[in-house]
Amino acid sequence: MPSTFTAFAVVVAAFIVAGVIDLGLRSALSRDTSDFLFPQLEIIFPLLTLTALYMQNVSWTFVHTVLFLAVGAPLALFTLAHDEYISPDLLTIGGAVVGVVASLIPGSIGLTSSITGAVVGLLAYLIVAVVITYVRGSEPMGGGVIKTASFIGAFCGLRGLLLCTVLSLLVYVLILVFVKVRRIRTWGGYVPFVSIQVACGVITILVSSLTFHGFLRTIGPHR
């Protein structure tokens, strides 16, 4: 269990990092990002980081999780905030690259597992999209969903990606049913699947820190 001082220091550091990410994306993306990043990112990122700290303590696993959050949090917020539902390649493809590099962190999933997760995530979602498009004549998902799967696979590995996909589909169906029953036209009648993927990715990574008769650890992303 981290001390109060450690928790406070981590929250302050996370707040500063969120501000740096905010400023960096303002410069990198060709649109005003203040409407979806500030102050949401400066609130959400430190809270998630603090949660990870108490679940994983100060460890290399914690560092790996923070890197995922640093990419995933702004990606989820971007999808929620913009009507275009375009996921920036800087955060999806770039996130996959960060995930592969982060796999070299001691105690992480390892380079082979990371690359496998990234490639399988990309190809599996792409094949499903192509098949459904061919059968139905309409695209079932955008490119952002496919690239986000690669990003999550790079951080969580193949088993983590599978768990995240199952959770994402379950949450998606529940939200879709709720929206239809309540006749809510939120997000223009479209459920932002990328944000759901990221949220379930966070759950997948944090779940790997828990031990429930040794079972949860076996399905999480970490060894």
C-alpha positions, -999 to +999 in steps of 0.1 A: +000+000+000+016+033-010+020+061+015-001+092+015+029+112+004+035+088-025-001+090-036-001+128-034+031+130-054+018+106-081-014+126-084+005+159-088+028+142-114-001+128-133-018+162-134+013+177-149+016+149-174-020+153-184-013+190-190+017+182-211-004+157-232-031+183-235-007+209-249+011+184-271-022+173-287-032+209-293-001+214-313-002+180-331-038+178-341-053+201-367-082+212-346-090+228-313-088+202-286-096+223-256-133+213-257-126+176-250-093+175-231-095+203-206-104+198-178-116+162-184-081+148-191-066+166-161-093+150-139-096+115-154-059+107-159-048+115-123-078+095-109-071+065-131-034+067-122-042+068-085-064+038-089-036+019-107-012+030-079-033+014-052-039-017-072-003-022-085+018-001-060+050+015-073+062-011-097+071-016-134+036-029-139+023+004-127+046+023-152+032+000-180-003+008-170+003+046-168+017+045-204-015+028-215-036+055-197-016+083-212-026+072-247-060+057-239-075+085-219-072+112-246-082+087-273-115+079-254-122+116-248-116+124-284-141+099-296-167+110-272-163+147-280-163+148-318-191+140-341-168+128-368-158+097-346-124+099-361-097+084-340-063+101-346-036+079-359-013+097-335-031+080-306-041+046-322-011+037-344+012+057-321-003+040-291+005+006-306+041+016-311+042+028-275+027-005-264+054-025-282+082-004-267+065-006-233+065-044-236+103-043-229+095-030-194+105-057-168+076-079-158+055-068-188+041-091-214+073-092-235+081-081-270+068-112-288+034-111-270+030-074-276+037-077-314+014-107-316-014-089-298-010-058-320-009-077-353-037-102-344-059-073-332-054-054-364-059-083-387-088-100-368-108-068-366-100-060-403-111-094-415-143-092-396-150-057-410-143-069-446-165-100-443-194-081-427-191-053-453-191-079-481-222-097-467-242-067-456-229-041-480-222-016-452-192-010-429-197-024-394-169-004-379-145+024-387-108+023-391-104+038-356-119+007-340-095-016-359-065+005-350-076+008-314-077-030-312-041-031-324-032-005-297-049-026-270-033-058-282+001-042-281-003-034-244-024-064-233-012-092-255-034-118-272-052-130-241-058-095-228-071-084-262-096-113-262-108-104-227-111-067-237-130-076-269-155-098-250-161-070-224-163-044-251-190-063-271-210-069-239-209-033-228-217-022-264-248-044-266-260-032-232-256+004-241-272-001-275-302-018-259-305+009-233-303+037-260-329+019-282-353+012-253-350+047-239-350+062-274-319+083-265-302+100-294-269+104-277-237+107-298-261+112-328-276+078-323-241+062-325-224+044-297-186+053-296-171+018-296-135+032-294-142+047-260-157+014-249-127-004-261-104+019-242-125+016-210-125-022-212-087-021-219-083-002-186-103-029-168-083-056-185-050-041-174-061-034-138-077-068-135-043-084-141-032-069-108-058-088-088-056-124-076-087-145-073-074-180-067-048-173-093-074-171-121-076-134-129-039-131-132-038-158-159-062-139-181-047-105-177-020-089-198+009-094-175+028-125-167 
